[in-house]
Amino acid sequence: MSRTLIVLGLLLVATGVLWPWLQKAGLGRLPGDFVIRREGFTFYAPIATCIVISIVLSVIFWFLRR
């Protein structure tokens, strides 16, 4: 369990460090990502980005288990 938490923490840190470059690649502005802007309020729902990240992580973990 502790090893899993360490790996997840490292992935989270790596994503935070790489986020500016990931945004330039289009991640975070995919066609399924919704942004609602009102006066004094912004709602951001990155649905498509979450699906892409989920697929990529599933493939990575699948390869690690083999």
C-alpha positions as a Markdown table, in Angstrom:
| # | Residue | x | y | z |
|---|---|---|---|---|
| 1 | Met | 0.0 | 0.0 | 0.0 |
| 2 | Ser | 2.8 | 2.4 | 0.9 |
| 3 | Arg | 4.5 | 1.8 | -2.4 |
| 4 | Thr | 1.3 | 2.5 | -4.3 |
| 5 | Leu | 0.9 | 5.8 | -2.5 |
| 6 | Ile | 4.5 | 6.8 | -3.2 |
| 7 | Val | 4.1 | 6.1 | -6.9 |
| 8 | Leu | 0.8 | 8.0 | -7.0 |
| 9 | Gly | 2.4 | 10.9 | -5.3 |
| 10 | Leu | 5.4 | 10.9 | -7.7 |
| 11 | Leu | 2.9 | 10.8 | -10.6 |
| 12 | Leu | 1.0 | 13.8 | -9.2 |
| 13 | Val | 4.3 | 15.8 | -8.7 |
| 14 | Ala | 5.4 | 14.9 | -12.2 |
| 15 | Thr | 2.1 | 16.0 | -13.7 |
| 16 | Gly | 2.3 | 19.3 | -11.8 |
| 17 | Val | 5.8 | 19.9 | -13.1 |
| 18 | Leu | 4.9 | 19.0 | -16.6 |
| 19 | Trp | 1.6 | 20.8 | -16.7 |
| 20 | Pro | 2.7 | 23.9 | -18.6 |
| 21 | Trp | 4.0 | 21.7 | -21.4 |
| 22 | Leu | 1.0 | 19.4 | -21.4 |
| 23 | Gln | -1.3 | 22.5 | -21.8 |
| 24 | Lys | 0.8 | 23.6 | -24.9 |
| 25 | Ala | 0.1 | 20.1 | -26.3 |
| 26 | Gly | -3.6 | 20.7 | -25.9 |
| 27 | Leu | -4.3 | 18.7 | -22.8 |
| 28 | Gly | -6.8 | 20.6 | -20.7 |
| 29 | Arg | -8.5 | 22.2 | -23.8 |
| 30 | Leu | -10.0 | 19.1 | -25.4 |
| 31 | Pro | -13.4 | 19.2 | -27.1 |
| 32 | Gly | -15.0 | 17.5 | -24.0 |
| 33 | Asp | -13.7 | 20.0 | -21.5 |
| 34 | Phe | -16.3 | 22.5 | -20.3 |
| 35 | Val | -15.7 | 26.0 | -19.1 |
| 36 | Ile | -18.5 | 28.1 | -17.8 |
| 37 | Arg | -17.6 | 31.7 | -17.1 |
| 38 | Arg | -20.0 | 34.1 | -15.4 |
| 39 | Glu | -19.4 | 37.3 | -13.5 |
| 40 | Gly | -17.3 | 36.4 | -10.5 |
| 41 | Phe | -17.6 | 32.7 | -11.2 |
| 42 | Thr | -15.8 | 30.2 | -13.3 |
| 43 | Phe | -16.6 | 26.5 | -13.5 |
| 44 | Tyr | -14.1 | 24.1 | -15.2 |
| 45 | Ala | -15.0 | 20.4 | -15.9 |
| 46 | Pro | -12.2 | 18.6 | -17.7 |
| 47 | Ile | -14.2 | 15.5 | -18.6 |
| 48 | Ala | -12.3 | 14.6 | -21.8 |
| 49 | Thr | -8.9 | 15.3 | -20.3 |
| 50 | Cys | -9.8 | 13.0 | -17.3 |
| 51 | Ile | -10.8 | 10.2 | -19.8 |
| 52 | Val | -7.5 | 10.6 | -21.7 |
| 53 | Ile | -5.4 | 10.6 | -18.5 |
| 54 | Ser | -7.3 | 7.5 | -17.3 |
| 55 | Ile | -6.7 | 5.6 | -20.5 |
| 56 | Val | -3.0 | 6.5 | -20.4 |
| 57 | Leu | -2.6 | 5.5 | -16.8 |
| 58 | Ser | -4.5 | 2.2 | -17.4 |
| 59 | Val | -2.1 | 1.3 | -20.2 |
| 60 | Ile | 0.9 | 2.2 | -18.1 |
| 61 | Phe | -0.2 | 0.2 | -15.1 |
| 62 | Trp | -1.2 | -2.7 | -17.4 |
| 63 | Phe | 2.4 | -2.8 | -18.8 |
| 64 | Leu | 3.8 | -2.6 | -15.3 |
| 65 | Arg | 1.8 | -5.6 | -14.1 |
| 66 | Arg | 3.0 | -7.8 | -17.0 |
